[in-house]
Amino acid sequence: MKYIDYRVVDTIGIVVLNRPEKRNALNFEMVSELKAAFSNLEADEHVKVIVLRAEGSVFSAGADLKYLEDLQRFSYDDNLADSTHLKELLLQIYTLKKVVIAEVQGHAIAGGCGLVSVCDFVFSVPEASFGYTEVRIGFIPAIVLVFLLRKIGEARVKYLTLSGQLITAAEACQLGIVNRIIPSESLAGEVLTFAKNLSISNSGEAMKTTKQVIAQVQSMPLDEALSFAAEMNAKSRSSDDCRKGISAFLRKDKVTW
């Protein structure tokens, strides 16, 4: 692949944005490569958890400026197809059957911040800045808004997307965008340790189903959401993983996933 790398380390899939000379800016080809990498890792039965990281000093500065210039010459249909392409990537990560951890070693701006926003966990260095700055160039963060509203709520989304302000990693943590702040020299190691602990301690099937329930119940009326949750609860009880986990718990054995 030209713009990203990906590999498997034990049970951990690692996806790397690899355009450091362009501050890992997103273009059509990079989005395509990310979609392919996530699809392949999702299908790999040996992979339990996926880490999204980047080369260079910036996680991602958002859309490639040359690409943005080219988009101005696109027709509406061309732009809609391109927007749909990005939407498919964000939805893919959000609904992926495996947990995705963003390892943010530098600034995550605009589309780069959008990528971070759809991951299940976000670990960041204290020096990183975050922001949805699209309004400052007359653009809108329309697609990520749908996910961000679910994650942090309307008031916080309005503050971030209407102001276009950059915020610190500490502020992003307070708002619920970042889960943990880790010094740069320890970031990769701690993310990998966390990912390995998830893959060893937790049932992959249970994490997949939990993600599915979280993604679906938020758009349902209360009664429908509770009925769906009860159905998923009942199905989970009869799963092989649940039987294995309960049996080990009752025997006071350590279960290995």
GUTI-868054 format. One record per residue (C-alpha): chain; x negated, y, z; residue number from 1; residue in three letters. Coordinates in nm, 4 decimals, padded with zeros to 6 digits. Layout:
# GUTI-868054
{chaine: A; c1: X; c2: Y; c3: Z; num: NUM; residu: ALA};
...
//
This chain:
# GUTI-868054
{chaine: A; c1: 00.0000; c2: 00.0000; c3: 00.0000; num: 1; residu: MET};
{chaine: A; c1: -00.1174; c2: 00.3537; c3: -00.0767; num: 2; residu: LYS};
{chaine: A; c1: 00.0231; c2: 00.5664; c3: 00.2045; num: 3; residu: TYR};
{chaine: A; c1: 00.0656; c2: 00.3280; c3: 00.4970; num: 4; residu: ILE};
{chaine: A; c1: -00.0947; c2: 00.0177; c3: 00.6428; num: 5; residu: ASP};
{chaine: A; c1: 00.0689; c2: -00.2579; c3: 00.8410; num: 6; residu: TYR};
{chaine: A; c1: -00.0489; c2: -00.5723; c3: 01.0122; num: 7; residu: ARG};
{chaine: A; c1: 00.0414; c2: -00.8212; c3: 01.2825; num: 8; residu: VAL};
{chaine: A; c1: -00.1587; c2: -00.8564; c3: 01.6052; num: 9; residu: VAL};
{chaine: A; c1: -00.0390; c2: -01.1611; c3: 01.8000; num: 10; residu: ASP};
{chaine: A; c1: 00.3360; c2: -01.0912; c3: 01.8312; num: 11; residu: THR};
{chaine: A; c1: 00.3119; c2: -00.7180; c3: 01.7641; num: 12; residu: ILE};
{chaine: A; c1: 00.3720; c2: -00.5614; c3: 01.4238; num: 13; residu: GLY};
{chaine: A; c1: 00.1771; c2: -00.2392; c3: 01.3714; num: 14; residu: ILE};
{chaine: A; c1: 00.2807; c2: 00.0155; c3: 01.1069; num: 15; residu: VAL};
{chaine: A; c1: 00.0365; c2: 00.3003; c3: 01.0410; num: 16; residu: VAL};
{chaine: A; c1: 00.1029; c2: 00.6273; c3: 00.8584; num: 17; residu: LEU};
{chaine: A; c1: -00.2165; c2: 00.6680; c3: 00.6573; num: 18; residu: ASN};
{chaine: A; c1: -00.2275; c2: 01.0061; c3: 00.4836; num: 19; residu: ARG};
{chaine: A; c1: -00.4408; c2: 01.1950; c3: 00.7369; num: 20; residu: PRO};
{chaine: A; c1: -00.5711; c2: 01.4316; c3: 00.4685; num: 21; residu: GLU};
{chaine: A; c1: -00.2081; c2: 01.5444; c3: 00.4144; num: 22; residu: LYS};
{chaine: A; c1: -00.1218; c2: 01.5355; c3: 00.7859; num: 23; residu: ARG};
{chaine: A; c1: 00.0783; c2: 01.2191; c3: 00.7152; num: 24; residu: ASN};
{chaine: A; c1: 00.3370; c2: 01.4182; c3: 00.5238; num: 25; residu: ALA};
{chaine: A; c1: 00.6314; c2: 01.2195; c3: 00.3890; num: 26; residu: LEU};
{chaine: A; c1: 00.7088; c2: 01.1733; c3: 00.0215; num: 27; residu: ASN};
{chaine: A; c1: 00.9280; c2: 00.9310; c3: -00.1732; num: 28; residu: PHE};
{chaine: A; c1: 00.6559; c2: 00.6678; c3: -00.2078; num: 29; residu: GLU};
{chaine: A; c1: 00.5630; c2: 00.6788; c3: 00.1596; num: 30; residu: MET};
{chaine: A; c1: 00.9257; c2: 00.6327; c3: 00.2619; num: 31; residu: VAL};
{chaine: A; c1: 00.9475; c2: 00.3371; c3: 00.0205; num: 32; residu: SER};
{chaine: A; c1: 00.6384; c2: 00.1790; c3: 00.1726; num: 33; residu: GLU};
{chaine: A; c1: 00.7723; c2: 00.2267; c3: 00.5258; num: 34; residu: LEU};
{chaine: A; c1: 01.1007; c2: 00.0619; c3: 00.4301; num: 35; residu: LYS};
{chaine: A; c1: 00.9144; c2: -00.2358; c3: 00.2837; num: 36; residu: ALA};
{chaine: A; c1: 00.6859; c2: -00.2714; c3: 00.5869; num: 37; residu: ALA};
{chaine: A; c1: 00.9726; c2: -00.2650; c3: 00.8365; num: 38; residu: PHE};
{chaine: A; c1: 01.1689; c2: -00.5156; c3: 00.6276; num: 39; residu: SER};
{chaine: A; c1: 00.8733; c2: -00.7544; c3: 00.6141; num: 40; residu: ASN};
{chaine: A; c1: 00.8028; c2: -00.7275; c3: 00.9864; num: 41; residu: LEU};
{chaine: A; c1: 01.1696; c2: -00.7706; c3: 01.0726; num: 42; residu: GLU};
{chaine: A; c1: 01.1751; c2: -01.0934; c3: 00.8695; num: 43; residu: ALA};
{chaine: A; c1: 00.8527; c2: -01.2251; c3: 01.0291; num: 44; residu: ASP};
{chaine: A; c1: 00.9660; c2: -01.4635; c3: 01.3030; num: 45; residu: GLU};
{chaine: A; c1: 00.6317; c2: -01.4296; c3: 01.4826; num: 46; residu: HIS};
{chaine: A; c1: 00.6782; c2: -01.0535; c3: 01.5347; num: 47; residu: VAL};
{chaine: A; c1: 00.8626; c2: -00.9553; c3: 01.8531; num: 48; residu: LYS};
{chaine: A; c1: 00.7960; c2: -00.5787; c3: 01.8779; num: 49; residu: VAL};
{chaine: A; c1: 00.6796; c2: -00.3136; c3: 01.6285; num: 50; residu: ILE};
{chaine: A; c1: 00.4537; c2: -00.0136; c3: 01.6951; num: 51; residu: VAL};
{chaine: A; c1: 00.4630; c2: 00.2917; c3: 01.4642; num: 52; residu: LEU};
{chaine: A; c1: 00.1420; c2: 00.4947; c3: 01.4782; num: 53; residu: ARG};
{chaine: A; c1: -00.0594; c2: 00.7295; c3: 01.2554; num: 54; residu: ALA};
{chaine: A; c1: -00.4151; c2: 00.8001; c3: 01.1455; num: 55; residu: GLU};
{chaine: A; c1: -00.5717; c2: 01.1404; c3: 01.2013; num: 56; residu: GLY};
{chaine: A; c1: -00.4946; c2: 01.4226; c3: 01.4418; num: 57; residu: SER};
{chaine: A; c1: -00.1291; c2: 01.4705; c3: 01.3371; num: 58; residu: VAL};
{chaine: A; c1: 00.1434; c2: 01.2068; c3: 01.3655; num: 59; residu: PHE};
{chaine: A; c1: 00.3402; c2: 01.3611; c3: 01.0775; num: 60; residu: SER};
{chaine: A; c1: 00.3972; c2: 01.7181; c3: 00.9626; num: 61; residu: ALA};
{chaine: A; c1: 00.7220; c2: 01.6287; c3: 00.7852; num: 62; residu: GLY};
{chaine: A; c1: 00.7890; c2: 01.6507; c3: 00.4132; num: 63; residu: ALA};
{chaine: A; c1: 00.4994; c2: 01.6913; c3: 00.1708; num: 64; residu: ASP};
{chaine: A; c1: 00.4917; c2: 02.0545; c3: 00.0506; num: 65; residu: LEU};
{chaine: A; c1: 00.4274; c2: 01.9553; c3: -00.3100; num: 66; residu: LYS};
{chaine: A; c1: 00.7174; c2: 01.7146; c3: -00.2843; num: 67; residu: TYR};
{chaine: A; c1: 00.9423; c2: 01.9911; c3: -00.1473; num: 68; residu: LEU};
{chaine: A; c1: 00.8435; c2: 02.2082; c3: -00.4422; num: 69; residu: GLU};
{chaine: A; c1: 00.9343; c2: 01.9301; c3: -00.6847; num: 70; residu: ASP};
{chaine: A; c1: 01.2738; c2: 01.8796; c3: -00.5161; num: 71; residu: LEU};
{chaine: A; c1: 01.3746; c2: 02.2332; c3: -00.6149; num: 72; residu: GLN};
{chaine: A; c1: 01.3831; c2: 02.1192; c3: -00.9764; num: 73; residu: ARG};
{chaine: A; c1: 01.5973; c2: 01.8125; c3: -00.9002; num: 74; residu: PHE};
{chaine: A; c1: 01.9663; c2: 01.7951; c3: -00.9867; num: 75; residu: SER};
{chaine: A; c1: 02.2202; c2: 01.7494; c3: -00.7077; num: 76; residu: TYR};
{chaine: A; c1: 02.2452; c2: 01.3794; c3: -00.7922; num: 77; residu: ASP};
{chaine: A; c1: 01.8675; c2: 01.3424; c3: -00.7797; num: 78; residu: ASP};
{chaine: A; c1: 01.8523; c2: 01.5179; c3: -00.4445; num: 79; residu: ASN};
{chaine: A; c1: 02.1368; c2: 01.3055; c3: -00.3097; num: 80; residu: LEU};
{chaine: A; c1: 01.9535; c2: 00.9897; c3: -00.4137; num: 81; residu: ALA};
{chaine: A; c1: 01.6378; c2: 01.1155; c3: -00.2445; num: 82; residu: ASP};
{chaine: A; c1: 01.8253; c2: 01.2098; c3: 00.0750; num: 83; residu: SER};
{chaine: A; c1: 01.9893; c2: 00.8678; c3: 00.0762; num: 84; residu: THR};
{chaine: A; c1: 01.6454; c2: 00.7084; c3: 00.0470; num: 85; residu: HIS};
{chaine: A; c1: 01.5343; c2: 00.8841; c3: 00.3677; num: 86; residu: LEU};
{chaine: A; c1: 01.8648; c2: 00.8100; c3: 00.5385; num: 87; residu: LYS};
{chaine: A; c1: 01.8159; c2: 00.4413; c3: 00.4682; num: 88; residu: GLU};
{chaine: A; c1: 01.4739; c2: 00.4456; c3: 00.6372; num: 89; residu: LEU};
{chaine: A; c1: 01.5990; c2: 00.6205; c3: 00.9513; num: 90; residu: LEU};
{chaine: A; c1: 01.9005; c2: 00.3904; c3: 00.9755; num: 91; residu: LEU};
{chaine: A; c1: 01.6784; c2: 00.0884; c3: 00.9161; num: 92; residu: GLN};
{chaine: A; c1: 01.4519; c2: 00.1788; c3: 01.2092; num: 93; residu: ILE};
{chaine: A; c1: 01.7450; c2: 00.2690; c3: 01.4355; num: 94; residu: TYR};
{chaine: A; c1: 01.9259; c2: -00.0601; c3: 01.3700; num: 95; residu: THR};
{chaine: A; c1: 01.6204; c2: -00.2844; c3: 01.3234; num: 96; residu: LEU};
{chaine: A; c1: 01.6572; c2: -00.6211; c3: 01.4953; num: 97; residu: LYS};
{chaine: A; c1: 01.3282; c2: -00.5631; c3: 01.6740; num: 98; residu: LYS};
{chaine: A; c1: 01.2206; c2: -00.2936; c3: 01.9187; num: 99; residu: VAL};
{chaine: A; c1: 01.0209; c2: -00.0080; c3: 01.7627; num: 100; residu: VAL};
{chaine: A; c1: 00.7774; c2: 00.1995; c3: 01.9705; num: 101; residu: ILE};
{chaine: A; c1: 00.6454; c2: 00.5326; c3: 01.8401; num: 102; residu: ALA};
{chaine: A; c1: 00.2845; c2: 00.5986; c3: 01.9390; num: 103; residu: GLU};
{chaine: A; c1: 00.2506; c2: 00.9746; c3: 01.8925; num: 104; residu: VAL};
{chaine: A; c1: -00.1148; c2: 01.0807; c3: 01.8955; num: 105; residu: GLN};
{chaine: A; c1: -00.0523; c2: 01.4304; c3: 01.7538; num: 106; residu: GLY};
{chaine: A; c1: 00.2114; c2: 01.6770; c3: 01.6384; num: 107; residu: HIS};
{chaine: A; c1: 00.5418; c2: 01.5357; c3: 01.5095; num: 108; residu: ALA};
{chaine: A; c1: 00.7209; c2: 01.8068; c3: 01.3136; num: 109; residu: ILE};
{chaine: A; c1: 01.0419; c2: 01.8168; c3: 01.1037; num: 110; residu: ALA};
{chaine: A; c1: 01.0691; c2: 01.4825; c3: 00.9204; num: 111; residu: GLY};
{chaine: A; c1: 00.7875; c2: 01.3480; c3: 01.1366; num: 112; residu: GLY};
{chaine: A; c1: 00.9915; c2: 01.4288; c3: 01.4442; num: 113; residu: CYS};
{chaine: A; c1: 01.2867; c2: 01.2623; c3: 01.2731; num: 114; residu: GLY};
{chaine: A; c1: 01.0879; c2: 00.9396; c3: 01.2457; num: 115; residu: LEU};
{chaine: A; c1: 01.0064; c2: 00.9563; c3: 01.6161; num: 116; residu: VAL};
{chaine: A; c1: 01.3681; c2: 01.0277; c3: 01.7083; num: 117; residu: SER};
{chaine: A; c1: 01.5020; c2: 00.6969; c3: 01.5731; num: 118; residu: VAL};
{chaine: A; c1: 01.2464; c2: 00.4783; c3: 01.7512; num: 119; residu: CYS};
{chaine: A; c1: 01.3514; c2: 00.2901; c3: 02.0648; num: 120; residu: ASP};
{chaine: A; c1: 01.0602; c2: 00.4123; c3: 02.2767; num: 121; residu: PHE};
{chaine: A; c1: 00.8314; c2: 00.7124; c3: 02.2314; num: 122; residu: VAL};
{chaine: A; c1: 00.4898; c2: 00.7411; c3: 02.3989; num: 123; residu: PHE};
{chaine: A; c1: 00.3010; c2: 01.0650; c3: 02.3395; num: 124; residu: SER};
{chaine: A; c1: -00.0229; c2: 01.2410; c3: 02.4218; num: 125; residu: VAL};
{chaine: A; c1: 00.0255; c2: 01.5609; c3: 02.6264; num: 126; residu: PRO};
{chaine: A; c1: -00.1175; c2: 01.7800; c3: 02.3472; num: 127; residu: GLU};
{chaine: A; c1: 00.1454; c2: 01.6848; c3: 02.0883; num: 128; residu: ALA};
{chaine: A; c1: 00.4140; c2: 01.9297; c3: 01.9779; num: 129; residu: SER};
{chaine: A; c1: 00.7602; c2: 01.8286; c3: 01.8601; num: 130; residu: PHE};
{chaine: A; c1: 01.0165; c2: 02.0208; c3: 01.6603; num: 131; residu: GLY};
{chaine: A; c1: 01.2913; c2: 02.0222; c3: 01.4008; num: 132; residu: TYR};
{chaine: A; c1: 01.1685; c2: 02.3280; c3: 01.2140; num: 133; residu: THR};
{chaine: A; c1: 01.3680; c2: 02.2907; c3: 00.8923; num: 134; residu: GLU};
{chaine: A; c1: 01.5797; c2: 02.6052; c3: 00.9454; num: 135; residu: VAL};
{chaine: A; c1: 01.2641; c2: 02.8144; c3: 00.9267; num: 136; residu: ARG};
{chaine: A; c1: 01.2266; c2: 02.7313; c3: 00.5580; num: 137; residu: ILE};
{chaine: A; c1: 01.5986; c2: 02.7496; c3: 00.4787; num: 138; residu: GLY};
{chaine: A; c1: 01.6456; c2: 02.3732; c3: 00.5057; num: 139; residu: PHE};
{chaine: A; c1: 01.8476; c2: 02.1621; c3: 00.7510; num: 140; residu: ILE};
{chaine: A; c1: 01.7646; c2: 01.8519; c3: 00.9576; num: 141; residu: PRO};
{chaine: A; c1: 02.0975; c2: 01.7004; c3: 00.8560; num: 142; residu: ALA};
{chaine: A; c1: 02.0222; c2: 01.3286; c3: 00.8623; num: 143; residu: ILE};
{chaine: A; c1: 01.8323; c2: 01.3143; c3: 01.1898; num: 144; residu: VAL};
{chaine: A; c1: 02.1087; c2: 01.5202; c3: 01.3543; num: 145; residu: LEU};
{chaine: A; c1: 02.3372; c2: 01.2186; c3: 01.3461; num: 146; residu: VAL};
{chaine: A; c1: 02.0891; c2: 01.0114; c3: 01.5469; num: 147; residu: PHE};
{chaine: A; c1: 01.9701; c2: 01.2957; c3: 01.7685; num: 148; residu: LEU};
{chaine: A; c1: 02.3231; c2: 01.3806; c3: 01.8855; num: 149; residu: LEU};
{chaine: A; c1: 02.3532; c2: 01.0242; c3: 02.0138; num: 150; residu: ARG};
{chaine: A; c1: 02.0174; c2: 01.0442; c3: 02.1847; num: 151; residu: LYS};
{chaine: A; c1: 02.0228; c2: 01.3774; c3: 02.3681; num: 152; residu: ILE};
{chaine: A; c1: 02.3657; c2: 01.5414; c3: 02.3202; num: 153; residu: GLY};
{chaine: A; c1: 02.5076; c2: 01.8453; c3: 02.1425; num: 154; residu: GLU};
{chaine: A; c1: 02.3734; c2: 02.1280; c3: 02.3591; num: 155; residu: ALA};
{chaine: A; c1: 02.0143; c2: 02.0075; c3: 02.3362; num: 156; residu: ARG};
{chaine: A; c1: 02.0436; c2: 01.9348; c3: 01.9646; num: 157; residu: VAL};
{chaine: A; c1: 02.1746; c2: 02.2864; c3: 01.8987; num: 158; residu: LYS};
{chaine: A; c1: 01.8881; c2: 02.4372; c3: 02.0944; num: 159; residu: TYR};
{chaine: A; c1: 01.6265; c2: 02.2422; c3: 01.9024; num: 160; residu: LEU};
{chaine: A; c1: 01.7679; c2: 02.2526; c3: 01.5500; num: 161; residu: THR};
{chaine: A; c1: 01.9129; c2: 02.6029; c3: 01.5416; num: 162; residu: LEU};
{chaine: A; c1: 01.6076; c2: 02.7648; c3: 01.6998; num: 163; residu: SER};
{chaine: A; c1: 01.3554; c2: 02.5588; c3: 01.5036; num: 164; residu: GLY};
{chaine: A; c1: 01.1179; c2: 02.6043; c3: 01.7954; num: 165; residu: GLN};
{chaine: A; c1: 00.8302; c2: 02.3741; c3: 01.8682; num: 166; residu: LEU};
{chaine: A; c1: 00.8297; c2: 02.2159; c3: 02.2124; num: 167; residu: ILE};
{chaine: A; c1: 00.5560; c2: 02.0501; c3: 02.4153; num: 168; residu: THR};
{chaine: A; c1: 00.5392; c2: 01.6791; c3: 02.4887; num: 169; residu: ALA};
{chaine: A; c1: 00.6406; c2: 01.7570; c3: 02.8483; num: 170; residu: ALA};
{chaine: A; c1: 00.9507; c2: 01.9427; c3: 02.7270; num: 171; residu: GLU};
{chaine: A; c1: 01.0300; c2: 01.6609; c3: 02.4837; num: 172; residu: ALA};
{chaine: A; c1: 01.0093; c2: 01.4196; c3: 02.7762; num: 173; residu: CYS};
{chaine: A; c1: 01.2494; c2: 01.6312; c3: 02.9826; num: 174; residu: GLN};
{chaine: A; c1: 01.4938; c2: 01.6394; c3: 02.6901; num: 175; residu: LEU};
{chaine: A; c1: 01.4829; c2: 01.2613; c3: 02.6434; num: 176; residu: GLY};
{chaine: A; c1: 01.2953; c2: 01.2509; c3: 02.3126; num: 177; residu: ILE};
{chaine: A; c1: 00.9752; c2: 01.1156; c3: 02.4704; num: 178; residu: VAL};
{chaine: A; c1: 00.9669; c2: 00.8378; c3: 02.7300; num: 179; residu: ASN};
{chaine: A; c1: 00.6114; c2: 00.8583; c3: 02.8585; num: 180; residu: ARG};
{chaine: A; c1: 00.3146; c2: 01.0946; c3: 02.8304; num: 181; residu: ILE};
{chaine: A; c1: -00.0249; c2: 00.9247; c3: 02.8238; num: 182; residu: ILE};
{chaine: A; c1: -00.3774; c2: 01.0697; c3: 02.7870; num: 183; residu: PRO};
{chaine: A; c1: -00.5186; c2: 01.0350; c3: 02.4374; num: 184; residu: SER};
{chaine: A; c1: -00.7949; c2: 00.7958; c3: 02.5359; num: 185; residu: GLU};
{chaine: A; c1: -00.5423; c2: 00.5545; c3: 02.6917; num: 186; residu: SER};
{chaine: A; c1: -00.2520; c2: 00.5866; c3: 02.4475; num: 187; residu: LEU};
{chaine: A; c1: -00.3170; c2: 00.2978; c3: 02.2073; num: 188; residu: ALA};
{chaine: A; c1: -00.4060; c2: 00.0564; c3: 02.4864; num: 189; residu: GLY};
{chaine: A; c1: -00.1035; c2: 00.1394; c3: 02.7001; num: 190; residu: GLU};
{chaine: A; c1: 00.1359; c2: 00.1200; c3: 02.4053; num: 191; residu: VAL};
{chaine: A; c1: -00.0025; c2: -00.2202; c3: 02.3077; num: 192; residu: LEU};
{chaine: A; c1: 00.0222; c2: -00.3437; c3: 02.6684; num: 193; residu: THR};
{chaine: A; c1: 00.3815; c2: -00.2226; c3: 02.6923; num: 194; residu: PHE};
{chaine: A; c1: 00.4680; c2: -00.3892; c3: 02.3605; num: 195; residu: ALA};
{chaine: A; c1: 00.3093; c2: -00.7174; c3: 02.4674; num: 196; residu: LYS};
{chaine: A; c1: 00.4933; c2: -00.7103; c3: 02.8006; num: 197; residu: ASN};
{chaine: A; c1: 00.8234; c2: -00.6629; c3: 02.6178; num: 198; residu: LEU};
{chaine: A; c1: 00.7488; c2: -00.9536; c3: 02.3874; num: 199; residu: SER};
{chaine: A; c1: 00.6524; c2: -01.1820; c3: 02.6765; num: 200; residu: ILE};
{chaine: A; c1: 00.9023; c2: -01.0752; c3: 02.9441; num: 201; residu: SER};
{chaine: A; c1: 01.2172; c2: -01.0167; c3: 02.7377; num: 202; residu: ASN};
{chaine: A; c1: 01.4209; c2: -01.2334; c3: 02.5037; num: 203; residu: SER};
{chaine: A; c1: 01.3890; c2: -01.1060; c3: 02.1478; num: 204; residu: GLY};
{chaine: A; c1: 01.7452; c2: -01.2173; c3: 02.0775; num: 205; residu: GLU};
{chaine: A; c1: 01.8744; c2: -01.0283; c3: 02.3824; num: 206; residu: ALA};
{chaine: A; c1: 01.6888; c2: -00.7102; c3: 02.2853; num: 207; residu: MET};
{chaine: A; c1: 01.8250; c2: -00.7370; c3: 01.9297; num: 208; residu: LYS};
{chaine: A; c1: 02.1829; c2: -00.7775; c3: 02.0540; num: 209; residu: THR};
{chaine: A; c1: 02.1461; c2: -00.4951; c3: 02.3056; num: 210; residu: THR};
{chaine: A; c1: 02.0289; c2: -00.2624; c3: 02.0266; num: 211; residu: LYS};
{chaine: A; c1: 02.3270; c2: -00.3681; c3: 01.8174; num: 212; residu: GLN};
{chaine: A; c1: 02.5748; c2: -00.2933; c3: 02.0964; num: 213; residu: VAL};
{chaine: A; c1: 02.4166; c2: 00.0471; c3: 02.1679; num: 214; residu: ILE};
{chaine: A; c1: 02.4329; c2: 00.1409; c3: 01.7982; num: 215; residu: ALA};
{chaine: A; c1: 02.7957; c2: 00.0379; c3: 01.7506; num: 216; residu: GLN};
{chaine: A; c1: 02.9902; c2: 00.1208; c3: 02.0661; num: 217; residu: VAL};
{chaine: A; c1: 02.9219; c2: 00.4948; c3: 02.0569; num: 218; residu: GLN};
{chaine: A; c1: 03.1478; c2: 00.5485; c3: 01.7557; num: 219; residu: SER};
{chaine: A; c1: 03.4333; c2: 00.3336; c3: 01.8906; num: 220; residu: MET};
{chaine: A; c1: 03.7314; c2: 00.4354; c3: 02.1041; num: 221; residu: PRO};
{chaine: A; c1: 03.6840; c2: 00.3287; c3: 02.4668; num: 222; residu: LEU};
{chaine: A; c1: 03.9144; c2: 00.0252; c3: 02.4556; num: 223; residu: ASP};
{chaine: A; c1: 03.7636; c2: -00.0954; c3: 02.1285; num: 224; residu: GLU};
{chaine: A; c1: 03.4107; c2: -00.0444; c3: 02.2594; num: 225; residu: ALA};
{chaine: A; c1: 03.4835; c2: -00.2428; c3: 02.5747; num: 226; residu: LEU};
{chaine: A; c1: 03.6457; c2: -00.5237; c3: 02.3768; num: 227; residu: SER};
{chaine: A; c1: 03.3456; c2: -00.5389; c3: 02.1430; num: 228; residu: PHE};
{chaine: A; c1: 03.1088; c2: -00.5379; c3: 02.4419; num: 229; residu: ALA};
{chaine: A; c1: 03.3043; c2: -00.8223; c3: 02.6069; num: 230; residu: ALA};
{chaine: A; c1: 03.2856; c2: -01.0258; c3: 02.2851; num: 231; residu: GLU};
{chaine: A; c1: 02.9109; c2: -00.9712; c3: 02.2572; num: 232; residu: MET};
{chaine: A; c1: 02.8724; c2: -01.0592; c3: 02.6251; num: 233; residu: ASN};
{chaine: A; c1: 03.0590; c2: -01.3864; c3: 02.5727; num: 234; residu: ALA};
{chaine: A; c1: 02.8575; c2: -01.4747; c3: 02.2613; num: 235; residu: LYS};
{chaine: A; c1: 02.5329; c2: -01.4000; c3: 02.4425; num: 236; residu: SER};
{chaine: A; c1: 02.6214; c2: -01.6412; c3: 02.7240; num: 237; residu: ARG};
{chaine: A; c1: 02.6235; c2: -01.9324; c3: 02.4826; num: 238; residu: SER};
{chaine: A; c1: 02.2969; c2: -01.8407; c3: 02.3094; num: 239; residu: SER};
{chaine: A; c1: 01.9902; c2: -02.0609; c3: 02.3368; num: 240; residu: ASP};
{chaine: A; c1: 01.7913; c2: -01.7760; c3: 02.4902; num: 241; residu: ASP};
{chaine: A; c1: 02.0508; c2: -01.7176; c3: 02.7627; num: 242; residu: CYS};
{chaine: A; c1: 02.0630; c2: -02.0869; c3: 02.8497; num: 243; residu: ARG};
{chaine: A; c1: 01.6842; c2: -02.0985; c3: 02.8607; num: 244; residu: LYS};
{chaine: A; c1: 01.6577; c2: -01.7830; c3: 03.0714; num: 245; residu: GLY};
{chaine: A; c1: 01.9230; c2: -01.8798; c3: 03.3258; num: 246; residu: ILE};
{chaine: A; c1: 01.7845; c2: -02.2308; c3: 03.3595; num: 247; residu: SER};
{chaine: A; c1: 01.4349; c2: -02.0963; c3: 03.4272; num: 248; residu: ALA};
{chaine: A; c1: 01.5714; c2: -01.8398; c3: 03.6746; num: 249; residu: PHE};
{chaine: A; c1: 01.7633; c2: -02.1022; c3: 03.8714; num: 250; residu: LEU};
{chaine: A; c1: 01.4595; c2: -02.3302; c3: 03.8812; num: 251; residu: ARG};
{chaine: A; c1: 01.2432; c2: -02.0299; c3: 03.9757; num: 252; residu: LYS};
{chaine: A; c1: 01.0245; c2: -02.1009; c3: 03.6761; num: 253; residu: ASP};
{chaine: A; c1: 00.8577; c2: -01.8350; c3: 03.4650; num: 254; residu: LYS};
{chaine: A; c1: 01.0209; c2: -01.8206; c3: 03.1259; num: 255; residu: VAL};
{chaine: A; c1: 00.7977; c2: -01.7652; c3: 02.8229; num: 256; residu: THR};
{chaine: A; c1: 00.9568; c2: -01.6037; c3: 02.5210; num: 257; residu: TRP};
//
